[in-house]
Amino acid sequence: MQINHNVRAMVTQHALFQNNNAMTKSLEKLSTGIKINRAQDDAAGLAMSEQMRTQIRGLGKAKQNAQDGQAALQIAEGGLQEISNLMQRQRELANQAANDTLTATERKYLNDEFQSLTKEVKRIAESTDYNGKNVLIYDPDEDKSFGATKLPTFTLEQIKDDMASLLERYFGGNLTGGFSTLSSYAGVTAVNTAIKNINTAVANIGGVVTTDNAQAKMNAVLTAASGTFKGDTIKIDTAKSTELGISAVLSSSDLDTVRKINSFVQEASRLQALYTAASATSPTAASLFAAVVSDTSFQARTTITFSPLEEVTTRIQTALSAVSKDNDMDVIFGKSASEQMKKDINTILNIDVSKLNKEAVGVGNMAKVLAWQRDLKDLQDIYRSKGTAGYAASDILHVGPNYTRGLGGAESNELKVNYAAVDVRGLGLNGLSIDNQKGASKAIDQLDKVIKVVSGNRASIGTYINRLDYTVNNIANLEFNTQDAESRIRDTNFAQETTNFTRNQIMVQASTSMLAQANSLPQSVLGLLG
């Protein structure tokens, strides 16, 4: 018998340590509900579980992404539904206006509603957005547009159509006889000469204007007009008659004709400038901007006191002068535009001319502001025409848990959503007019085409929404099945673990009792010494 080293106690003590450690792990598993609390519990199981957790969390966000995509598409489809209703009404009006039993007066009333509906189509398209991104209008800035693809370039062809419609709308045939009463008054000779030149140019059109010959015919009319007007408007007004030496009061019909010509020259000159800039082989941003907002016209007037427009103009022109890359107007309309630049643009575009004080501002300056707004919007159209037709600035829904991993790679985790943009000008609605039989017939044909585009968009969007329903269902299946697999690896099996805990508890109690017995064994040596 030895007393210096109690080996029996040492063996029992180690057994107690092991049993106590096993019971501690059982308590941990039962209290946390997790079988693998640290890598040492199951190294391979932990690695598998963590990978599954990554997939599970990724699937959760993928499902949310798909549902967000459905929400955006439903907003787009709702906007298209109203646009489709508007276009159907426009087609009804065009059908009615195409009937020659109507007079010019009745067609004018129909055309008033027709033009109002076109404006509403444009308004709906420009205001239908999700999370600040428009879902019906294409924009090269990915932060401003989703899903809508760029239409085939309209900058040249559509301007030709606009020119053709402009001639037809203002002149129909020509202006011959429009100024029959103006013949003997002093200072009227120059005006009459200009009108005669325009009459001749318009008469030479022969009543047929197509997208192929519109440019040449427009050149002839503008050349005739600018020969006398020098690009300015005809200033015939009883209050300003001395400017042309007109001493007599003109009849209301004569003044109406003058106003018609003035409006025509202003609009035609703007379209001509756009066409010239767009026809350039490689137009710079500065040349495009100068084409629609010239240095002479885009200036503040001292009588306009509602906004520092001159400062706004200076900022825009300064930004353009810093542009070195052709066709790059990002510094004004794109992501490169500063917050101040955005405010400057809005300063002009948000002016409500109808609420200005005519006496304080001046009718001429009010017209200038309207021209600035129109020209800036045209420049935005040119900016939006950048890029490849059929391309959307942003159109990806990330509906997978991964990106490049897996058999399908990135394509298996992404869904591209795109459809044609609803651009009033690009779709050919901007230049339509039904104030005559020919225009109404043209409108019917064009509306048929546009309605097909809108209906095709709705069909595509409906297909995407249905597909996303299946995508969400599939993701949900993957999510809870992967969660179930991860649970089997990592979660505690309480039935098994309570059995282990009970056994370990008994073993700890037994080890404790045996350690007490082992510690008392050396005391038996005292009997030998007694």
C-alpha positions in Angstrom: 0.0 0.0 0.0 1.3 3.5 -0.9 0.3 6.8 0.6 2.6 9.2 -1.3 0.8 8.8 -4.6 -2.9 8.0 -4.5 -3.2 6.7 -8.1 -6.8 5.5 -7.5 -7.8 9.0 -6.6 -6.0 10.4 -9.6 -7.8 8.0 -12.0 -11.2 8.7 -10.4 -10.5 12.5 -10.5 -9.8 12.3 -14.3 -13.0 10.3 -14.8 -14.9 13.0 -12.8 -13.3 15.7 -15.0 -14.4 14.0 -18.2 -17.9 13.3 -17.0 -18.2 16.9 -15.7 -17.0 18.2 -19.1 -19.5 16.0 -20.9 -22.3 17.2 -18.7 -21.3 20.8 -19.3 -21.5 20.3 -23.1 -24.9 18.7 -22.7 -26.1 21.6 -20.6 -24.8 24.0 -23.3 -26.5 22.2 -26.1 -29.7 22.0 -24.2 -29.7 25.6 -23.1 -28.7 27.0 -26.6 -30.6 24.6 -28.7 -27.6 24.3 -30.9 -25.5 21.2 -31.3 -22.4 22.9 -32.8 -21.5 25.9 -30.6 -17.9 26.0 -31.6 -15.7 24.5 -34.3 -14.4 21.8 -31.9 -17.8 20.4 -31.6 -17.9 19.4 -35.3 -15.5 21.1 -37.6 -16.9 19.7 -40.9 -20.5 20.2 -39.7 -19.7 23.8 -38.8 -18.3 24.5 -42.2 -21.3 23.1 -43.9 -23.7 24.9 -41.6 -22.1 28.3 -42.2 -22.2 27.8 -46.0 -25.9 27.0 -45.7 -26.5 30.0 -43.6 -24.9 32.2 -46.3 -27.3 30.6 -48.8 -30.3 31.0 -46.6 -29.7 34.7 -46.0 -28.9 35.3 -49.6 -32.2 33.5 -50.6 -34.1 35.8 -48.2 -32.8 38.9 -49.9 -33.3 37.4 -53.3 -36.9 36.8 -52.5 -37.3 40.4 -51.3 -35.6 41.6 -54.6 -38.0 39.6 -56.6 -41.0 41.1 -54.7 -39.6 44.6 -55.1 -39.3 43.9 -58.8 -42.9 42.8 -59.0 -43.9 46.0 -57.2 -42.0 48.2 -59.7 -43.5 46.3 -62.6 -47.0 46.5 -61.3 -46.6 50.3 -61.0 -45.4 50.4 -64.7 -48.3 48.2 -65.8 -50.7 50.5 -64.0 -49.3 53.5 -65.8 -49.4 51.7 -69.2 -53.0 50.8 -68.6 -54.1 54.4 -68.3 -51.9 55.4 -71.3 -53.5 52.7 -73.3 -57.0 54.0 -72.4 -55.9 57.5 -73.4 -54.6 56.3 -76.8 -57.8 54.4 -77.4 -59.7 57.6 -76.9 -57.3 59.5 -79.2 -57.9 56.9 -81.9 -61.7 57.4 -81.5 -61.2 61.1 -81.9 -59.0 60.6 -85.0 -61.6 58.3 -86.5 -64.2 60.9 -86.0 -62.0 63.7 -87.4 -61.2 61.7 -90.5 -64.9 61.9 -91.6 -65.4 64.8 -94.1 -68.9 65.5 -92.8 -67.1 67.6 -90.1 -66.2 71.2 -90.5 -62.9 72.8 -89.6 -64.4 74.2 -86.4 -65.6 70.8 -85.2 -62.2 69.2 -86.1 -60.5 72.0 -84.0 -62.6 71.0 -81.0 -61.6 67.3 -81.5 -58.0 68.3 -81.9 -58.0 70.3 -78.7 -59.0 67.2 -76.8 -56.5 65.1 -78.8 -53.6 67.4 -77.9 -54.6 67.5 -74.3 -54.6 63.7 -74.2 -51.1 63.6 -75.7 -49.9 65.9 -72.9 -51.5 63.6 -70.3 -49.8 60.6 -71.9 -46.5 62.4 -71.5 -47.3 63.5 -67.9 -48.2 59.9 -66.9 -45.1 58.5 -68.5 -42.8 61.1 -66.8 -44.4 60.7 -63.4 -44.6 56.9 -63.1 -41.7 55.8 -60.9 -40.7 53.4 -58.2 -38.2 54.6 -55.6 -37.4 57.7 -57.6 -36.6 55.7 -60.8 -38.9 56.2 -63.7 -40.3 52.9 -65.0 -41.7 54.1 -68.4 -39.1 56.6 -69.7 -35.5 55.8 -70.7 -32.7 57.8 -69.3 -29.0 57.0 -69.7 -28.6 57.6 -65.9 -29.2 54.3 -64.2 -30.3 56.2 -61.0 -33.2 57.7 -62.9 -34.7 54.9 -65.0 -35.5 51.2 -64.6 -36.7 48.7 -67.3 -37.5 51.2 -70.1 -35.2 50.7 -73.1 -34.1 53.4 -75.4 -36.2 53.6 -78.6 -34.5 53.7 -82.0 -32.8 57.0 -82.5 -35.5 59.6 -83.2 -33.4 62.8 -83.2 -33.3 63.0 -87.0 -36.3 61.2 -88.3 -38.7 62.5 -85.6 -37.6 66.1 -86.2 -38.5 65.6 -89.9 -41.9 64.4 -88.9 -42.3 67.3 -86.6 -41.3 69.7 -89.4 -43.9 68.1 -91.7 -46.6 68.3 -89.1 -45.6 71.9 -88.4 -46.0 73.0 -92.0 -49.3 71.2 -92.3 -50.6 72.5 -89.0 -49.8 76.2 -89.7 -50.3 76.4 -93.4 -52.2 73.4 -94.8 -51.8 74.6 -98.3 -50.3 78.1 -98.3 -50.9 81.7 -97.1 -51.8 83.2 -100.4 -54.4 86.0 -99.9 -53.8 86.1 -96.2 -52.7 89.7 -96.4 -54.9 90.9 -99.2 -55.8 94.0 -97.1 -52.2 95.0 -96.6 -51.1 96.8 -99.6 -50.9 100.6 -99.2 -49.8 101.4 -95.7 -46.3 102.8 -95.2 -43.8 100.3 -93.8 -45.9 97.3 -94.8 -43.9 96.6 -98.0 -41.2 94.6 -96.1 -43.8 92.5 -94.4 -45.7 91.8 -97.6 -42.5 90.9 -99.4 -41.7 88.4 -96.6 -45.2 86.9 -96.8 -45.0 86.6 -100.5 -41.7 84.7 -100.3 -43.1 82.3 -97.7 -46.3 81.9 -99.8 -44.1 81.0 -102.8 -42.0 78.5 -100.8 -45.1 76.9 -99.3 -46.9 76.7 -102.6 -43.9 75.0 -104.1 -44.3 72.2 -101.6 -47.2 71.1 -103.7 -49.3 70.1 -100.7 -47.2 66.9 -100.2 -44.9 66.8 -97.2 -43.2 63.5 -96.3 -40.4 62.6 -93.9 -38.1 62.4 -96.9 -38.6 65.8 -98.3 -39.6 67.7 -95.1 -36.0 68.9 -94.5 -35.6 70.5 -97.9 -39.0 72.1 -97.9 -38.5 73.5 -94.4 -35.2 75.0 -95.6 -37.0 76.8 -98.4 -39.6 78.2 -96.1 -37.1 79.3 -93.5 -34.8 80.8 -96.1 -37.7 82.8 -97.4 -38.7 84.0 -94.0 -35.2 84.8 -92.7 -34.5 86.9 -95.9 -36.6 89.6 -94.3 -37.0 88.7 -90.7 -33.4 87.9 -90.0 -34.6 85.2 -87.7 -36.8 87.6 -85.7 -40.5 87.6 -85.5 -42.8 89.9 -87.4 -43.6 92.8 -85.1 -47.1 94.0 -86.2 -49.0 95.3 -83.2 -51.1 98.4 -82.9 -49.2 99.3 -79.8 -45.9 99.0 -81.5 -46.8 100.0 -85.0 -44.1 102.5 -85.3 -41.5 99.8 -85.3 -42.4 99.0 -88.9 -43.9 102.4 -89.7 -47.4 101.0 -89.8 -49.8 103.8 -89.0 -53.1 102.0 -89.6 -55.0 99.7 -87.4 -54.9 96.1 -88.8 -57.9 93.9 -88.9 -58.2 91.0 -86.4 -57.9 88.5 -89.3 -54.6 90.1 -90.4 -53.2 90.0 -86.8 -54.2 86.3 -86.5 -52.3 85.6 -89.6 -49.3 87.4 -88.3 -49.4 85.5 -85.0 -49.6 82.2 -87.0 -46.5 83.1 -89.0 -44.7 84.3 -85.9 -45.4 81.0 -84.1 -44.4 79.1 -87.2 -41.1 80.9 -87.6 -40.2 80.4 -84.0 -41.0 76.7 -83.9 -39.5 76.0 -87.3 -36.3 77.7 -86.5 -35.9 75.7 -83.3 -36.6 72.4 -85.2 -34.2 73.5 -87.9 -31.4 74.1 -85.3 -32.1 70.7 -83.7 -31.9 69.0 -87.1 -28.7 70.8 -88.0 -27.0 69.9 -84.7 -28.2 66.3 -84.9 -27.0 65.9 -88.5 -23.5 66.7 -87.5 -21.1 63.8 -87.7 -19.9 64.2 -84.2 -21.8 67.1 -82.5 -20.3 68.3 -79.2 -22.4 68.9 -76.2 -21.7 72.6 -76.6 -23.0 72.7 -80.2 -26.1 70.7 -79.3 -26.8 73.1 -76.4 -26.2 76.2 -78.5 -28.5 74.8 -81.1 -31.5 74.7 -78.8 -30.6 77.5 -76.3 -28.6 80.2 -78.2 -26.4 82.7 -76.4 -28.6 85.5 -77.6 -32.0 84.1 -76.6 -31.1 82.3 -73.4 -30.4 85.4 -71.3 -32.1 87.0 -68.4 -34.1 90.1 -68.9 -34.1 93.0 -66.5 -37.8 93.0 -66.3 -37.8 89.4 -65.0 -37.5 89.7 -61.3 -38.7 86.3 -60.2 -35.4 84.4 -60.5 -31.7 85.0 -61.2 -31.9 83.4 -64.6 -28.7 85.0 -65.8 -26.8 83.2 -63.1 -28.5 79.9 -64.0 -27.5 80.4 -67.6 -23.9 81.2 -66.7 -23.6 78.0 -64.6 -25.0 75.8 -67.5 -22.7 77.4 -70.1 -19.7 77.1 -67.7 -20.4 73.4 -67.3 -20.7 72.9 -71.0 -17.4 74.8 -71.7 -15.7 72.3 -69.4 -16.9 69.3 -71.4 -14.3 67.8 -73.6 -15.9 64.6 -74.7 -18.4 64.7 -77.6 -22.0 64.1 -76.8 -21.3 64.2 -73.1 -23.9 66.2 -71.3 -23.7 64.3 -68.0 -22.5 67.5 -66.3 -25.9 69.0 -66.8 -28.4 66.1 -66.9 -26.5 63.0 -65.8 -24.8 61.6 -62.7 -21.9 64.1 -63.1 -24.3 67.0 -62.5 -23.9 68.8 -59.3 -26.7 69.4 -56.9 -26.5 73.1 -57.7 -26.8 72.3 -61.4 -29.9 70.2 -60.8 -31.4 73.1 -58.9 -30.5 75.5 -61.7 -32.3 73.3 -64.3 -35.3 73.0 -62.1 -35.3 76.8 -61.6 -36.1 77.2 -65.3 -38.3 74.1 -65.8 -40.5 74.8 -62.7 -41.4 78.4 -63.5 -45.2 78.5 -63.9 -45.5 81.2 -66.6 -49.2 81.4 -66.1 -48.8 82.8 -62.6 -46.4 85.6 -63.6 -47.4 89.2 -63.5 -47.7 90.2 -67.2 -47.1 93.9 -66.5 -44.0 93.3 -64.4 -42.5 90.6 -66.5 -43.6 91.5 -70.0 -45.4 89.2 -72.5 -42.3 88.9 -74.6 -40.2 87.7 -71.7 -42.9 85.2 -70.7 -42.7 83.8 -74.2 -38.9 83.6 -73.8 -39.2 81.6 -70.6 -41.6 79.2 -72.3 -39.0 78.8 -75.1 -36.2 78.1 -72.6 -38.3 75.4 -71.0 -39.1 73.8 -74.3 -35.5 74.0 -75.5 -34.2 72.5 -72.3 -36.6 69.6 -72.6 -35.5 69.1 -76.2 -31.9 69.0 -75.0 -32.9 66.4 -72.5 -34.4 64.4 -75.3 -31.1 64.5 -77.2 -29.3 63.5 -74.0 -31.6 60.6 -73.6 -31.0 59.5 -77.2 -27.5 58.5 -76.2 -26.8 54.8 -76.1 -27.9 51.8 -78.1 -31.5 51.3 -79.1 -33.1 48.5 -77.0 -30.7 49.2 -74.1 -31.9 50.0 -70.6 -29.7 51.9 -68.2 -30.8 49.6 -65.3 -32.9 46.4 -65.8 -31.4 43.7 -63.5 -33.3 42.0 -60.7 -30.9 39.9 -58.6 -33.1 37.0 -57.7 -30.4 34.4 -56.7 -28.3 33.9 -53.5 -25.0 34.0 -55.4 -23.4 35.7 -58.4 -20.7 33.8 -60.3 -20.9 30.6 -58.3 -23.0 27.7 -59.5 -23.5 26.0 -62.8 -25.4 28.9 -64.3 -23.0 31.6 -63.1 -24.3 35.2 -63.0 -27.2 34.5 -65.4 -28.8 32.0 -63.0 -28.9 34.7 -60.3 -30.2 37.6 -62.4 -33.3 38.4 -64.3 -33.2 41.2 -66.9 -36.5 43.2 -67.2 -36.8 45.5 -70.1 -39.5 46.9 -72.4 -39.8 49.8 -74.9 -39.9 53.3 -73.3 -43.1 55.2 -73.6 -41.6 58.3 -75.2 -44.3 60.6 -76.7 -41.8 62.1 -79.2 -40.0 58.9 -80.0 -43.2 57.0 -80.6 -44.4 59.6 -83.0 -47.2 61.1 -81.0 -45.7 64.6 -80.6 -46.4 65.8 -84.1 -49.8 64.3 -84.6 -52.7 66.6 -85.3 -56.3 65.8 -86.3 -57.5 69.3 -87.3 -57.8 68.1 -90.9 -58.7 64.9 -92.7 -55.2 64.0 -93.8 -53.8 64.6 -90.3 -56.5 62.5 -88.8 -55.8 59.6 -91.2 -52.1 59.7 -90.4 -52.9 59.8 -86.6 -55.0 56.6 -87.0 -52.1 54.7 -88.6 -49.6 56.0 -86.1 -51.8 55.3 -83.1 -52.3 51.7 -84.3 -48.5 51.3 -84.2 -48.1 53.0 -80.8 -51.0 51.0 -79.2 -49.3 47.8 -80.3 -46.1 49.0 -78.6 -48.0 49.8 -75.4 -49.9 46.5 -75.5 -46.7 44.7 -76.1 -45.2 46.4 -73.1 -48.1 45.4 -70.9 -47.9 41.8 -72.2 -44.1 41.7 -71.5 -44.6 43.2 -68.0 -47.3 40.7 -67.2 -45.0 37.9 -68.3 -42.3 39.2 -66.0 -44.7 39.5 -63.1 -45.9 35.9 -63.6 -42.4 34.7 -63.9 -41.4 36.4 -60.7 -44.3 34.6 -59.0 -42.7 31.3 -59.8 -39.3 32.7 -58.9 -40.5 33.7 -55.4 -42.1 30.3 -54.9 -38.9 28.6 -56.0 -36.8 30.8 -53.7 -39.2 30.0 -50.8 -38.8 26.3 -51.4 -35.1 26.6 -51.5 -35.0 28.7 -48.5 -37.0 26.5 -46.1 -35.5 23.2 -47.5 -31.9 24.6 -47.0 -33.0 25.8 -43.6 -34.2 22.3 -42.7 -30.9 20.8 -43.9 -28.9 23.3 -41.9 -31.1 22.6 -38.8 -30.4 18.9 -39.0 -26.6 19.6 -38.9 -26.5 22.3 -36.3 -29.6 22.2 -34.1 -29.8 20.1 -30.9 -31.6 16.8 -30.9 -33.3 17.2 -27.5 -34.4 13.6 -27.2 -30.9 12.4 -27.7 -29.2 15.1 -25.7 -31.5 14.8 -22.6 -30.5 11.1 -22.5 -26.9 12.1 -22.7 -27.3 14.7 -20.0 -29.0 12.2 -17.7 -26.2 9.7 -18.2 -23.5 12.3 -17.7 -25.3 13.6 -14.6 -25.3 10.1 -13.1 -21.7 9.6 -14.0 -20.7 12.8 -12.3 -22.5 11.8 -9.2 -20.9 8.4 -9.3 -17.4 9.8 -10.0 -17.8 12.2 -7.1 -18.8 9.4 -4.7 -15.9 7.2 -5.9 -13.4 10.0 -5.5 -14.4 10.3 -1.9 -13.9 6.5 -1.5 -10.5 6.7 -3.2 -9.4 9.6 -1.0 -10.2 7.6 2.1 -8.3 4.4 1.1 -4.8 5.6 2.3 -6.3 6.0 5.8 -6.3 2.2 6.1 -2.6 2.4 6.6 -3.1 3.7 10.1 -4.5 0.3 11.1 -1.1 -1.3 10.4 0.6 1.4 12.5 -1.7 0.9 15.5 
